[in-house]
Structure formats: C-alpha cells, structure tokens
Amino acid sequence: MKRFLLILLTATGLAGVANAQSLPSAKAPEPAAEKPSCFADFSTYMNSSVKDCPLSYAGVTLFGNIDGGYGYEEHGVPMGYSADKVNYAIQRNSNRSTWLWSPNGASTSTVGVKIEEKLFDKWLFIAAADTGFNPYSMNLIDGPQSLADNNLNKALTQRSHFDSSRAGQWDNGQGFFGFSNPDYGTLTFGRTNSLASGVLGSFDPVASVAFSQIGFSSAYVGFGISPSVRVNTALTYRLTYQGFRIAGQAQIGGYELGNASTSSYQLQLGADFGNFSFDVVGGTAQNSVALSTYGGSGLPAGYDPNSILKATVGNNAGVEVLASYKWDKFKFYAGYIYGQTNNPTNTYYPGGLPTIISAGLFVPPGAVTTNAYNVPRDQNTVWTGVRYSAMKNLDLSAGVYWESQNDYLQGPALCTGSGIYTSSSKCSGGRYSYSFMADWKPIPRVDVYAGLMVSTVYGGVASGFLYTQNIDPMVGVRFRF
C-alpha cells in the first residue's frame, strides 16, 4: 500500500512538471510605450488641451489667452486707445452704425504666471499674477486712462471708455500669493477678484463680454460700482468640503494701497447636489469710488486735461444669488443681484482724490461728488438662460437679462419724459437685453465663436443717451495657452 502511494505521488508530480512545461512561458511585462511629448510639433501642441499640456517649468506655469474678432455696432463708437473693448452694450455715447475690429468678445485677453510648489505633506505654496490687454493695440487695459482720453470730447466724437479696476498696472487682473491644503482650505493675500465677481461666470448662460449684459459691465457684481470687483489687498479664505463651499474676503487698507474703497467685506456660501449647483454671495464696501470723464465740458483751469477725472463716492452693499441645473445635454441658469448705494461715510475730500493706481491721474478738489445718493439707489438684476451641447465641441447658448433701478431723485422735482428725454438719470428705469452665442472648438486650444446681443435702456437709465438700443453681431477667435 505504501509503495502504491509513493508511485502515485511520483506520477502525479511528474505529470505536473510535464504539464507546466507544455504551457506557454509567462512573458515579462513589456514597458509601456512612452507618450509622445505634446511639444513634439505644432500640430500635436495645438491638439492638446491647456490642462494636459501646460507651459510649465519648475513649478511655474505661463498661461493666458488671446481673443479677437470683427463685428457690427448698430450704435457704437470707435475703440478707445486704453479700453479693453468696444460698446457691445448700448452706452451713453453710442451714436453711429459701424463695422469695426472687436477685441475680447468671449473673454478678456490675458497673460500671466502661476506657481504651485509643494511644501510638506499636503501643503502647497501658490501664487498667481496676470494682466489684461487689448490684442489689437497691445496696450494694457487702463479704464481710468480711457476716461481721461475723452475729457476733451463730447459724446459724438468720443471713443469707447469704461470705469474699471484694471488701471494699467502690471497685474491689472490679479496678483496674489498664499497657501493651500485640500483638508484645510486656501488662504491668499494680494490683488484678487471679489467673491461676487469670481463665481459669476459659472452661472452666466452666455458667459462672455460681447453677448452678456452682466459679462459686459462689472457694475453688477460691484453692487453698483465697477472698480469694487477687484481688491488690491484682499485676504481671502476658501474651503470646499463634500460638495459644500464657503469663502470669506476682507480688504486690508484703503486708497493708499491702491484699493477702490476704504474697506470691503464679502462672504460666499455654495453647494453642489448632483446636477444642481448654487452660490450666494453678500458684501459691503465703504467709500467706493466710481470714476467718470469730463466729456468735453466743465474742465477746471490749471490742470492737464489728460490727467484728471471726476469721481462719485458711495457706500455700496448687495447680495448675489446664483443657480444652475444640468439635464442631459442642457444646462439651465438663473441669477439675481441686488445692489444698494448710499452716500459715503467720508464726505470730505479737500485735497481731491488719487485714482486707482493709474500713475499721473488725479481727481481735483471740487470734482468729488459725495451727495449723489441722498436717496439710496436700489438696483435689481435678474437673468435666466440655457446652454445646449449640440456636439462634443459645439455649445449653443441663449440668455435674457433685465436690470431696474428705483427713482432716487431727491426733493420736489418730478420725473418727466421718457427714454433719452427722461428728465434725470436718477429717475426709475433700467436696461434689458437678450443674446445668443455659438462656441465651436475645432481643436482644444481654439474657440471660434459668433453671436449677438440686443441691449436696450429705458427711463432714467436712458437719460442723456443718444440712442436707446444697440445690436452687436460679431464673430471671433480665441486661442488659449
């Protein structure tokens, strides 16, 4: 019996060895083919995305985009030398029909650098700086200077000009540094978009400069005053946890540090629930400065007309409520912004006022208005719209926007007239627009877009305008790097 078992085990072992020898031998895994560099040639680079092929070295990344186009203005003006855009929406000086080169239609052309360096564990050092420019003139965007450029010109001979926090500085977009950790959040300090401005683009159905009323004018997210959308010395904290987000922002210092107000605070709360997203932002700012051109009249003697501006100062506050919902190939949007502007806390400016960082520009004594809001101005803005992904690389979007203001005229004066003949810009009124945009990406780094916005003003907002409506069909190309 023992002998039989020994023979059986021996036979089984020999059969196993024979079987193993008859099986194909296991090959060592072949090394994975090396992915070709996205910088191998121009075609490969253009067909890569910015995310997959950044211009990075040693933790420093160069980024930006160039956006240019050509379009028609039913009632427009030539492009300003220091401005970032043309009158896509109807403006006070919009006067003649014209075809013209139209920059920054989809978004502002920018160039910048960002840094991300690991410190220890999950902690990162981060920093970023960027500047916006006009791709046709190659000038850095300088809103205050664009106003001064028109001091000697009445409306019929003016070029486009806009009050703006971008004032020709090397970091007219943002310029900040800070620390980030996925568990503890991100803390930054420096020139930063306000929380209300930073979140808006994600909830705008026709997110663009040329085709969106709220994208064209930063006064909406400035709760009534445009330069409030960037804080030059902002301390900002952000935290995201399981789909919820919270952020807070406080301004350190005032005019002397290049800010458009003496103080500013904002708080943001938001969340994502599946395909539904919402954000709420509230904020307040003290002694915010809105700049304006002399427009060919009332220039004070003894000053260089190219270096002075007028200013209106006020305290502004507001709230922004935003929502979006994605369903299949559609994404629906809705938003509301309430802004209130009151007379400023500081009503005494005997020495005038320095403007926001623009070297050489100055608001002379007597050109600072501090009583424009004896009756508070209330502005309500709502919008809705939809974006449809017709193809993997083609989005179609449409939106409707509407803004209204109260009658904040003081005293016994009554509002009379209508449209451009309304007796005062402080009378009740507003503006509304509807728009459409098609955005096609033939290759990942390039957008080819086309669209139009029909914008209309009425009541007090239209007072002093030359026309009440503008239509701005245009086409453009944007390249990202």
Secondary structure, DSSP 8 states (H G I E B T S, - for coil): -HHHHHHHHHHHHHHHHHHHHHS--------------TTSSHHHHHTS-TTTS-EEETTEEEEEEEEEEEEEEEEE----SS-SS--SS--TT--EEEEEE---SSS--EEEEEEEEEEETTEEEEEEEEEEB-TTT--B-BHHHHHHTTTT--GGG-------S-BS-TTSSEEEEEEEETTTEEEEEEEEE-HHHHHHGGG-TT-SSSS-HHHH-TTTTTTT-GGGGEEEEEEEEEEEETTEEEEEEEE-S-GGGT-SSSEEEEEEEEEEETTEEEEEEEEEEEEEEEEE--TTS---TTS-TTSB-EEEEEEEEEEEEEEEEEETTEEEEEEEEEEEEE--S----TT-EE-SS-TT-EE-TT-EE--TTSS-EEEEEEEEEEEEEEETTEEEEEEEEEEEE-----TT----S-GGG-S-TTSSEEEEEEEEEEEEEEETTEEEEEEEEEEEEEEGGGTT-S-SEEE--EEEEEEE-
